[in-house]
Amino acid sequence: MGSLGAILTHPDDIYPLLKLKMAVRHAEKQIPPEPHWAFCYTLLHKVSRSFGLVIQQLGTELRNAICIFYLVLRALDTVEDDTSIRTDVKVPILIAFHRHIYDRDWHFACGTKDYKVLMDQFHHVSTAFLELERGYQEAIEDITKRMGAGMAKFICKEVETIDDYDEYCHYVAGLVGLGLSKLFHASKLEDLASDELSNSMGLFLQKTNIIRDYLEDINEIPKSRMFWPREIWSKYVNKLEDLKEEENSIKAVQCLNDMVTNALIHMEDCLTYMSALQSPAIFRFCAIPQIMAIGTLALCYNNIEVFRGVVKMRRGLTAKVIDRTKAMSDVYGAFFDFSCMLKSKVDKNDPNATKALSRLEAVQKICRESGALTKRKSYVIRSEPRYNSALIVAFFIILSIIFAYLSANRQNN
């Protein structure tokens, strides 16, 4: 539900948090009865509860296709991420993965926790995949083949230049954007988006994750995973792992800001892509993660905590994004708010300040010209009054009792 301290500081989070909690419970109850589909959706909720929630609003046919697309790529990613697998074993699996999804008997032991379960019981995913319409199967197979080949390439190659970085992100995330666009088109609910815009949607999310996950990746056992391009980090330190050392804090933050500035270049493409979507359900499915990405970048920018621990949006703010994102006007508002937050953190003496400000101001101009910035609730600027803490706690307890009562009644019925 989120810490009590965060709720006391942001009392307006309470209602969205309760709605999110109830929506998650509702989504978890919409598990299909067939064993293979039950496995797929149950595991989906375990490995990504937020994705499992936003996918539920899609129609059954498209929802099933995207569920399997996600799990196939998570399985592929599990093989790539497992640093204990020898290269001579890993590379052939990555390259042939698009064929394994047609084999009900194939599985491979790797990964940990829920990802190990996914790999051990991959036959459930294959069985569900084979029940999809052929158009969905072809899109999933094509992207899996291209992604596996790209991952295999970078197993044997480090991310040296910014071009390498963009290429790696294309293989592991830009192709996801292309694949989703193909699935949307196969559902006959959307026109086929351009590869360039689809790629930017994936790159914006992937670069955000790579920035946020620096410490987790660099501390990976038995071998570090290094995705920040040498062309950027070598301007600040001799080795990528040096960024986490306290004596390099100033250089680390400058390098971080350089990485965030690089990610900002994709914002305009993302807004263009989302503005063309026609299905409300597909729009929400695409828009919520993009807003989370710009919000996360705003938190990470100029923040030394990226090199000390985990930086992420508070759960209450996530709940607000999910609750409020219904139309393109909401996206413009959110991008404007978080770009303002990020802009306020730009130090004019930062080596990349001019470039960062230019990219932020370009997006703010688009948001202003949309005409959507009036009559909206801000994510950043506090317009709500501060309430008495005791009153907030009492209100929270009452809502919790009501929620527990409603849940008990549902179970009895």
N, C-alpha and C positions, 0 to 999 in steps of 0.2 A: 504493500500500500504506500510505501514511501516513509521516510523517517518522520517522527513527530516534529522534530526541529524544522525540517523543510516545510511541513504543512503549516506550522505556526508562522513561518516567515512568508509563506505564500498561501494564505487561506483560500484564495480563489482556485487552488488546485484541487480542493476536496471533491467538488461535484464531478469534474472530468475524471478524477481517479476512480471514483465509485462507478461511473459509467463504463470506464475501461475494464474494471474488475468484472463487472457483470457481463460485458461483451466477450471477455476472454472465457468465462465459464460457459457462456452460451455457445461459443465457437467450439469448445472442447466437447460439447455434447452433440455436435453435428457430425460425429464420426460415422462413416458408412458401415453397414453390417458385414460386407464381404471381407474375409480375413486379410487379403492383400491390400485392399483400400484402407481398411482399419489400421493396418501397420503403417502405411504411408502417411496418413493424416495424423495419427498419434505421434509418430516420430517427427513430423513437421512441427507440431506444437512444442515438442521438446527441444529441438535444435534452434528454432526461431519462433518464439511465441508471438512477436509483433507481426512477422510475415504470415504466420498461421491465422492471425486475426484479420489482416487486411485482405487476404485472399478469399475469405469467406463471403465477401459481398459480391464476388463474381458469379456468373451463371455456372451451373454444374459442369458443362462440357469444357469450358475454358478454364475453370477452376481446377479440374482434374489434370488437364494438360500442363498447367503452370506448376501444380504440385509435383508432378513427376519430373518436369524440367528442372525444378529446383533441387529435388533429391538426387537426380542423376549428376548434376553439376556439383552438389555437395560431396557426393561420393568421389567424383573425379578430383575435387579439391582436397579431400582427405588423403588420397594417395599422394598428391603433390606435397602436402604439408608434412607428411610423416617423414621426419629427417632420419629415422632409423632404417628406412628401406634403402638398400644399395642402389646406386644409380643404374647398374646394368639390369636390375630387376624392375625398377620404377619406370624407366623410359618406355620399354615395350608395352607395359600396361596402359600408360597414358595414351600412347599412339593407337592402341587397339580398343580403347574403351568404348568407342561408338559401336563396335560389333558386340561387345559384351552385353549391352542393354537388350539385345534380342535373344540372349541365352538365359533361359529360366534356371539353369543349374550353376551359373557362374557366381562366384563370390571370392573375396580376397581378404585375409585377416590383416587388418591394420587399423590405425586410429585408436582413439580412447573414448571411453564413456559411450554416449549416444551414437557417436560416429562409428565406433566399433560395432555396435548393434546394426547400424545401417549397412556396413560392409559385410558382416557375417550373414545377414539375412537379405542380401540384395535381390534374391530371387523374387521377393514380394514386389519390389520396384519394377523388375523386368516383366512380371506378370501383368501389372497394371499398365505399364507402357504398351504392351502388345494389345491392350483393349482400346487404345486411343484411335481416333480417326487417322487415316493415313497421312493427311496433310500435317497434323500435329507431329506424328512420328518422324516425318521427313525433316521438319524444322529442328526437332530435338537432336536427331542423328547428325545433321549437318553442323550444328553449333558444337556438339560434343566432339566431333571429329576435329574441327578447326581449333577448338580450345585445347584438346589433348595434345595436338601437334605443337601448339604454341608453348604450352607448359613444358613439354619435353625439350624444346629448344632452350628455354631459360633454366632448365636444370643444369645444363652444361655451359651456361653463359651468365655472367654477372650483369647487373644493371649499371652500366657505365655512364651513358649519356642521357640527356633528357629525351631524345628520340627512342632510346632503349626503354626508358621508363614508360613512355606513351605506348610503345609496342607491347610491353609486358601487360600493362593495364588493359589494352585492347583485347589481348588473348583471354585474360581472366575475368574481365567485366564488360568491356565494350561489346564483346560477342554476346553476352547475356542481354544487353540492350537490343542488339540486332535480332536475337532469338525471340525475345518478347514481342518485338514489333511484328515478326513473322507469325507468331501465335495469335496476336490480336487480329492480324489480317486474315488468317485462316478461319477465325471465328466469324468473319464477315461483319464485325462490329466497328472496325477501323480501316482507314486507308493505310497502305503500306508507307511507313515513314522512311525518310532517307537514311542510308547507312551512317552518314556523318552525324546527324542529330541523334540517332539511336546509340552510336558509339559514345558521344559526349555524355549521355545519360548514365551510361555505365562507368565512364572514366571519373565523373564527378563523385560518384559514390565510392569507387575503389580508392581514389586518391585520398579521400577523407578517412577511410579505414586505415590505409597505410600510414598516414600521419598520426592518427590517434593511437595506433597499435605499436608505435616504435618500441617501447620498452618490452612489451610482451614478445615481439619478434626477435629483438636483439638478445634477449635472455633465453631463447628457445634452447632446450636440451634434446639431443646431444650437440646440436649445431645451430648457430644463429641463422635467422632468415633476414636477409638484407635486401630491401626493396627501394630504399631512398637512393636516387642516382648519385654516383660519384661526382658527376659534373656540378651538382649543387653542394653536397656536404664537404667536398674537398676544398671549397673556398673558406671553410671555417675550422676544420680539424684535420688531423692526419689519418685518423681511422674513424669509421662510423660509430663504433662503440664508445669513442671518447666523448660523444655528446652527452652521455649520461653522467659524466664526472662533474662534481660540483665546481671544480676550478674552471670548467669550460662553460659555465652557465650563460654568460653574455653571448658567446659565440653560438651556443646551442639554440638560444631563443632567436637569434638572427637567422640561423639555418632553418629553424621551424617556420619562421615568417616567410622565408623564401619558398618553402614547400607549399605553404598555404596559398601564397600569391600565385604559384603555378597552377593550383587547383581551381582558382577563381576564374580562369580563362574559359571554363566550360559552362559558366552560369547562363550566359545569354542563349546558347544552344538549348539548354535544358528548358528555359522558359518558352522558347519557340516550339519545341517538341510538345510540351504539355498544353500549350494554347491551341494546338490543332486536334487534340483528342475530343471525340464525340460522345463516347459512352461514359456516363457519370461514374460507374463502378470502376472502369479501367482508369479513368482520370484519378480517382482517389488512390487506387492501387499504385499508380506511378508517382503521384504528387507527395504523398506522406513521406516516403524515404528521402526525396530530394530536399524537402524542408528540414528533415532531421539532419541531413548532411550540411546544409548551410549553417544551421544552428550549432552543430558540432564544431565546424571550422571557426565560428565566432568565439566559441569557448576555448579552443586550442590556441588561437592566435596570441602571440606574445605571452604564452603561459608556460613557465618552467615546469609545471606539474606534469606535462606530457612526458618528461624525462624522469619523473619520480614515481608516478603511479598511474591511475586510470582517470581520464578526463571524459566525462560524458554528460549529456543533458539529464537534469533531474527527472525522475519518473513523472512528476506532476506536469512538467512542461511537455513531455512526450504525450501525456494523456490529452493535454490541451490541443496539441497539433492534430492528433487523431480525431478529436471531437470537432474541431473547427474547420478542417479542410474538406470543403464540399464543392468549391467552384474555383475557377482561375483567379477570381478576385482575391480569394483567400491566399493563394500562392504568391501573388504580387505583394500582398500585405506582409506575409511572413518573410519573403526575400528582402523586402525593404527594411523591415525591423531588424533582422539579423545582420544585414549589411551595414546598417547604422551602428549596431553594437560593435561589429568588427572594426568599422571605420574609426570609432571612438578610441580604439586601442592602438591605432597605428602611431608609432613614434616617428616624428618627422626626420629623426636622425638615423632611422633604420635604413640599411643599404637598399632595400626594395620598397621603401615607402611610396615613392612616386608611382611605381608600377601598380602597387596594391590599391592606392587611392584611385587611380585611373580606372581600374577594372570595377571597383565598387561603385564609383560615380556613374559609370556607364549603365550598370544594372539598376541603380536607383532612378536614373532618368527613364528607363523603360517602365519601371513600376509606377512612377509618377504619371507618365503619359498614358498609362492604361486607364486612368480615371478611377481606379479601384481603392484609393487610399483614404477615402472619407468614410465615416460611419463604420468603423471597425474597432475591434479590440486588439490592442497592441500586445505583442509577446515580450517587449522589452521595457517600454515606458510604463511606470506604475501610475495608473489612473485611479485604482481602487483605494479607499481609505484603509488605514491600519485598524484592525479590530482588537478588542480586549482579548488577551490570551486565554483567560478562563472561559470566556464565552465561546471562543473557537474550539477549545477542548470539549466543552459540553456539547456543542453542535456536532462535533466529529463523533462523539460517543453515541449520541442519539441516532445519527445516520448509520453507524455501524450496527446498532441493535436492529434498526429497520431492515438493513441489508441481510443480517443473519436470519431474521424472521421470514423475509421473502424467500430466501434460499431454502429454509427448512420446509416452507409450504410447497415449494416446487418439488422437492424430493418426495414429500408425502403424496403429492398428486401423481 
